[in-house]
């Protein structure tokens, strides 16, 4: 499957102290596209520190990276076990909750964890989309053949 081209997406949540944690998403698929009830299937590696933080804070963002965010993608794919430098992140509020997302993404989704399933080395998460912010979907960062495009 690594040979297939796919968009590069980053999931970010924060721990109870407000520190952001994030990683690249192995897979992101729409499950339900009914307006007002959109749901996603997200696959993360079980050993990702972000998985343990999601158990503390079920609200998170997904950033669909823009074509000029290769360095951001590399940062989040290499630094999976720690909180992240805020140089790659912006912060806003969803209702009364502070949320982090990557700076200048093609799009950002604010989501809420619904349930998960364990499978081999992966955790399959179902999440509801609470809010969508689209900036420029014409310039999405992709990954194929071990290269960012």
Secondary structure, 3 states (H helix, E strand, C coil): CCCCCEECEEEEEECCCCCEEEEECCEEEEEECCCCCCEEEEEEECCCHHHHHHCCCCEEEEEECECCCHHHHHHHHHCCCCCCCHHHEEEEEECCEEEEEECCCCEEEEEEEEEEEEECCEEEEEEEEEEEEECCCCCECEEECCEEC
